[in-house]
Amino acid sequence: MADRLSSFTYHIYQGADDLIAMQQALAGWIHERGNCGYCHIGDLPHRIYNGLRGRYPRNEMIRLWYLDGQLVGFALVYPRHGSYDAFISPAHRASAFENEVLGWADVTLRAWMDGEGTQEKAVMTDVDECDVARANCLIALGYQPDDTPWITINERQIVTDLPDVVLPEGYTIRSAVGEADAAGLAAVHSGAFGSNWTADLYRDEVMRKPGYDPTLEHVVVAPDGTFAAFCITWLDSSNGMGLFEPVGTHKAYQRKGLGRALMAHGLQFMRQRGMQVAQVGSETDNAASNALYRAIGFEPKYSVTSYRKH
């Protein structure tokens, strides 16, 4: 079916109501066609508020398209990373409309990158290996894939046979309780990934933003009360799918089995919330993460490759 581009309308991202609409649409598309070419609904608030924290106005970074009152596509650009995401309803894949959305993301991202003095860098977007339609669209627009995938999406069933939660003596696991935990969460996030979170930044840019629920963030607490490891569990009740994103252990507490214990706890938590399948992404060359996920029952489902255009 040919798309009537003049019939599509769009608006810029305006906050919580749009996030809910995006998540509901995404869950419906996944239910209809599977998750090939679509991120988990929990990845949306993570990308919007964690990934776009700082100087980037979200109303300029995110656009939503409608047809006859139905949300049929949306795109998010991330100038800090030189990348963008675009998600299109199954009815409009591999169409002139998909090219329109990709074109907006490309032009918007390039303008921001040029303004920040990174003209020499390529514009980039990721493609699931199963998403042949997106790969073909991008190649027609002048993109080329990297030589090798950089992310693996791992998956396991969680209805039965979950690993036990085994912690060193004196360590415990609990959910975050709210803004009182902001300093501890900022410290463990920064200690795990070398980032620069502060209590104020984590509270303002994550905890007070739409989509965040402290009961979904889990921490390993060391005997002295310090947060030693953390993970956030995202839930898609429509599709029975949970997601771990992100997962990290503070560098001072690594090699104690805390990541394994925390994910075992997260799997049990997901099952209690009615999830049937869990996913976690890992960098293809991260041997430690891949070994951890294999050890607790995850298997590779598909890989993700970056496509670039200079």
N, C-alpha and C positions, 0 to 999 in steps of 0.2 A: 504493500500500500504506500503510495507516495505521500510524503508529509506536506501539508500546506503550511509553510513556515509563517505565513502572515497570520495564521490562526492561533499561534502560540503567544502567550503573554509571559511576562516574567516580573519578579520583584527581587529586591535585595534582601539579604538576611536581616531579620529584625528581632531575633531572640528566641525565648522559650517556646512560643507557639510554633514557630518555624521548625525548631529542632524536633518537636513532637511530630509534626507533619512529615518531616524527612524520615524519621525513624519508622513511622507507621507505613509510609510508602515503601521503604526499603524492605521491611519485614514482609509486606505483601508480595513484592517482586521475588524475594527469596522463596517464599512459599509456592509461588507459581512456577518458577523456573530453576530453583536451586541457587546456591550461593556463588556460582561461577560468575565473576565479573562484579560482585557486590561485596562490600565489607560488612562485618557484623554491625548491628545497630548500635552497640556500645562504643564502637570505634568513632562514631560521629561526634559525641560530646568530647571524647578524648582528643580528637584531631582539631575540633573547633576551638576548644578552650585551653588545652595544653599546647597543642601545636601552633596556635596563633596567638599565644600570649605575647604581651609586649606592645610593640609599636604599630601593629597591623590592625587597621579598622575592619572589623569583621563584616560590616555592611558593604565594604568594597571587595572583600575576598570571597564572598559566597553569593551565588545567584540561584534562584529557584524558577523553573519554568512550568507553566500550566497549560492545559488544553481542555476546554469545556469544563473548567472548574476543578480538574483533577491534576495533582502534581505528577508530572511525567519525567522530570529530570532535574538534577541539580549538580553544581560544580563548586569545588573549593580550591583556592590557590594558596600556596605556602611559599612566599618569596624567600624566607630564610633558608629553605631547602631547595629552592629552584624547581619545585614540583607542583603538580596539581592532581586532583581526583575528579572524575566525572562519572555520574551514575544515571543510567537511562532506563526507563520502564521497558520490560520485555517487548511490548508492542511496537516500540520505536527504535529498537536496536538496528544497527547497520543501515541507517537512514540519513537523509539530508538533515534531519533534526539533530541526530547524534553529531554530525559534522559541525553543525552550528554551535552546539554546546562546547565541543572540543576547541573550536576556533575562538570562542569567547575566552575560555580558560587560557589558551596559548597566548593570545594578545594581551590579556590582563596581566598574566604572570611576567611576560617579557617586558612590559612597561615598568612594572615595579622593579624587576631585576636591573634594567637599564638605569632607572633612577637611583639605584643603590650602587652603581658602578660595577656591576657584574656582567657586562655585555658579552664578555668572552665565554661565559658559561652557557651550556645547553639548557633549553627547557626540557623538563623530564616528567614522565608519568609512568606509573607501574601497570603491568598487564599480567593477569593470571594466565598461566600456560593453557588453560582450557578455553580462554576467551578469544577465539579465532576472529570473531567479528570485530572486536576492538583493535586487535593487532592489524587487521587488514585496513581499517579506517585510518590508523595512525601512519602506516606505511604509505598510503595514498596521499597523506598530508605532508610527507617528507621526513617522517621519523624513522629511526633505525634502532633495532634492539641491541642491547649490550650482548657481549659474547656469552655470558653465563648468567643464570638467575642469581639474585642476591638474598631472597627471602624464601623460606619454606613454610607453608601452612601445614601444621600438624594437627591431627584429630584423633580422638578416642571416644568410644562409648563409655557412658558412666552409669548405666543402669545397675550393673553388678560388678563385682571383682575390683574394688577400689583399694589402692595401697593404704597401709596403716600410717597414721601420723606419729612419727618417732622424733622426739626432740632431745637435745642434751639436757642434763639435769639443771633445773632452775629456769629454763626457758619456757615461755608460754605463747599461745596464739590467741588473739582477739581481734574483733572488728574495731575500726576507728569509731570514736564516739562523737565526733564533731570538731568544731573549731578549736577546742582545747588541745587537740592533737596536732595542730598545724605546725608547730615548731619541730616536733618529733618526726612528722611526715616529711617536712622539707629537708631535714637532716639526712634521713635514710634514703630519700630519692637522690639527693646530691651525692651522698657517699657511695651509692651503687653505680651511678652513671657519670660522675664527674660534672654534674650540672651545678647551677648556681641558685637553687631555690632558697628563699628565705621564708620565715613563718608568714610574714605579711603577703608575700607574693603567692604562696601556695593557698592561703586562705582566700585572697581576693580573686585570683585567676582560675582556681579550680574549685575550691569548696563552696564558694558562693555563686557558682555558675550553674545554669540549667543542666540537668542530667546527672549531677553528682549526688551520690548517696553514700554517706559514711559507712553504712552497714555492708557495702560492697567492697570496701577497702580493708584488707586484712594485714595485720602486722605480727611479726615475731618479736616478743619483748624479752630482752636479755635480763639476767638476774638483777642488774642495777637499774632497770626501768628503761634503758635505752632501746629504741626501735632498731632491731638488727636486720630485718628483712621485711619486704612488703609485696603485696600484689593487689591488683584491682580485678574483680570478677564482674563481667558484664553479662546480662541475662537477656535473651530473646525468647520470651514466653510463647510467642506465636509459632516459633519453629523449634522450640525445645533445645536451643543451642546456647551454651555458655562460652565465654571468651576470657582468657587471661591476657590483660594488656594494661600496664606493663607488669613485669615481674623482676624484682631486683633484690640483691643482698648487699648490704654495706660492706665495703672492702675490708673493714676491720673484723668482720664476722664470717668471712667466706671459708669454705672447706670444713664446715661443721654439720652439713646435711640440712641446713635451715631451708634452702630453696625447695628441696624435695618434700620436707615436712609441710611447708606452707602450701605447696601445690596439692599435696594429698588432702590437706584441710579444705582447700578451695574446691576440689572435686566433690568432696562430701557435702560441702555447702551448696554447690550447684545442684546436686541430686536432691537435696532437701527442698530446693526451690523449684523442682519439677523439670530440670533440664535432663536431656537424654544423651547429648553429645557435647563434648568440650573441644575447643580449638585453642591453639597458641601458635604464634608466629616466631620463627627464629632465623637469624642470619645464617645463610648457608654455610659460611666458613667459621661459625662460632662452635667449636668442638665441644666446649663445656656445656653450653645450653642444649645442644642437640643430644648429648649423652644423657643429660638430666631428663629430657622429655622422653627419650626412648626408655629409660629405666622405669618410668611411671606409666608406661603403656601407650604413649602417643606414637603414631606412625605418620610419615609424610603423606599428605593428600595431594597437594599440587605445589608447584613453585611459582615464583613471581619474578618477572624480569622488567627492568627499566627500559623504556623507549625514550630516545633523545632526539632533539632537533636543534641544530645550531642556527 
